[in-house]
Each structure stands twice: as structure tokens, then as C-alpha cells.
Amino acid sequence: MAEKVEKTGVTKEAGYLYYLGKDGHVWRTKMARGGKKTGGGPEKVADAGVTREDKFLYYIDK
């Protein structure tokens, strides 16, 4: 069962993968499609300030 731990107000854009980084903030990176290189690196989107716990899976909701 899922539980929301933080509301960030992030608006997702097509073509990006959003994830919670090890630092507890929301990051995004361009998704690779058809063997093409993504270019650039991860970009910080929001300061979530979430403390990650072991054995839990975190994802960015719609």
C-alpha cells in the first residue's frame, strides 16, 4: 500500500524521468529513447527534504 510522504507541487514534463534522490530531493533526467544519448545530467526540480528509510520504495506521484 502506498503512502504519500511529501507534497512538492512538481509539474511533470513529457520525456523526463522523475525520481527521489539519495539526498531526499526530487530530481529529473531526460529519458533515453531508441539508443539516442540523453545529454546533460540530472537536474534538481524540488527541495522535498524527505529522509529515506531502508527497505522502502519511493516514487513521484502524478
C-alpha positions in Angstrom: 0.0 0.0 0.0 1.3 3.5 -0.9 1.6 6.4 1.5 2.3 10.0 0.5 5.2 11.4 2.5 5.5 14.9 0.9 3.7 17.2 -1.5 6.1 19.1 -3.8 3.9 20.6 -6.4 6.1 19.3 -9.2 4.6 19.5 -12.7 5.9 16.7 -14.9 7.0 17.3 -18.4 7.0 14.6 -21.1 10.3 13.0 -21.9 11.8 13.2 -18.4 12.2 10.6 -15.6 11.5 12.0 -12.2 12.9 10.4 -9.0 13.7 10.9 -5.4 17.4 11.2 -5.0 19.6 9.9 -2.2 19.6 13.4 -0.7 15.8 13.3 -0.4 15.1 15.9 -3.1 13.2 15.5 -6.4 15.4 15.2 -9.5 14.8 14.7 -13.2 16.8 13.4 -16.1 16.0 13.1 -19.8 14.8 9.6 -20.8 16.8 7.8 -23.5 14.8 6.7 -26.5 15.9 4.5 -29.3 19.6 4.3 -28.4 20.0 8.1 -28.5 22.1 9.8 -25.9 20.3 11.9 -23.3 22.9 14.7 -23.0 23.3 16.7 -19.8 22.9 15.3 -16.3 20.3 15.2 -13.6 18.5 18.5 -12.7 17.1 19.3 -9.3 13.4 20.1 -9.5 12.3 20.5 -5.9 13.5 20.5 -2.3 11.5 17.7 -0.8 13.6 17.2 2.3 12.5 13.5 2.6 14.5 11.2 4.9 14.8 7.9 3.0 14.4 4.7 5.0 15.9 1.3 4.1 13.6 -1.3 2.5 11.2 1.3 1.2 10.5 2.2 -2.4 9.9 5.9 -3.2 8.3 7.3 -6.4 7.0 10.6 -7.6 3.2 10.6 -7.9 1.2 12.4 -10.7 
